[in-house]
Amino acid sequence: MSLIRWEPFREIDDLFRQYSPLFNRSTRAADESASQWAPSANISETEKEYLIKAELPEVKKEDVKITLNDGVLAISGERKFEKEQKDERSIRVEGIYGTFERRFTLPDNANTDAISAESKDGVLRIRIPKQTVAKPKTLTIPVQ
């Protein structure tokens, strides 16, 4: 006979896993498209620029808005649910639809006047060039 270690938290995890579809937002009906979702984003850096790649599958570039306010770059928009065709019915809808927004605080050396964006193959690429930041000067002021 082998001994099995009892782990009470494993039983709780199993319980949540078993009933999680009841609470999962992604399994709600498509008519309830007012849910909020946040697209995944990858941020990378080279010597010349920062690059933000946001995954926006099935989002048209006309439905995306990019704004910059006080050093914070915001990406917002909407992923719209396509209505069913007459000869088609949904069996399962796992995609999340509705409005989204992501915010990124830009570093001090970001050249905000030269930011560019492009959307291709469901990926939004935002290029933020770097600029040289003047180093603070230390002045010695004589006391008279």
C-alpha positions, -999 to +999 in steps of 0.1 A: +000+000+000+014+034-009+008+066+010-007+096-007+000+130+008-031+150+015-030+185+002-062+204+012-054+233-011-053+210-041-089+200-034-099+237-034-080+243-067-098+213-082-131+227-070-124+261-086-112+244-118-143+223-120-167+253-116-147+280-132-167+280-164-196+293-145-177+324-135-155+329-166-163+361-185-152+346-218-180+321-218-208+347-215-232+351-243-220+372-272-250+396-267-233+407-235-205+424-254-201+452-230-173+433-212-139+449-208-108+431-220-072+441-222-050+431-252-017+416-245+013+438-251+050+432-255+075+461-250+110+460-263+139+485-266+167+491-289+194+519-289+172+541-311+136+533-300+110+516-278+085+493-295+051+484-281+034+454-299-002+450-288-022+420-300-055+431-314-070+402-333-101+410-354-099+447-345-099+471-374-074+500-374-104+524-376-116+511-342-083+519-325-075+552-309-040+561-296-036+592-274-007+608-255-014+629-224+012+640-198+036+613-208+011+585-207+003+567-240-032+552-241-044+526-266-082+522-267-108+509-290-134+482-295-135+446-306-169+442-322-188+409-323-198+398-358-234+388-361-243+353-371-251+345-407-286+331-414-273+296-421-249+296-391-253+293-354-227+296-327-219+265-307-194+281-284-180+316-282-148+320-263-136+353-276-140+384-255-156+414-273-162+449-262-141+480-254-105+479-243-079+503-230-042+500-221-020+527-207+018+530-207+039+556-190+067+567-213+102+573-201+118+607-200+139+601-231+109+593-254+106+616-283+068+621-282+068+643-313+079+614-335+057+585-324+044+563-352+019+534-353+010+507-378-015+478-377-008+446-396-019+410-392-038+418-359-007+434-343-005+471-335+031+483-335+039+517-319+074+530-324+086+556-299+120+570-309+145+579-282+160+614-278+190+625-258+180+640-225+202+669-214+219+659-182+212+682-153+239+707-147+254+714-113+261+750-108+281+764-079+267+798-069+291+820-049+278+835-017+284+873-015 
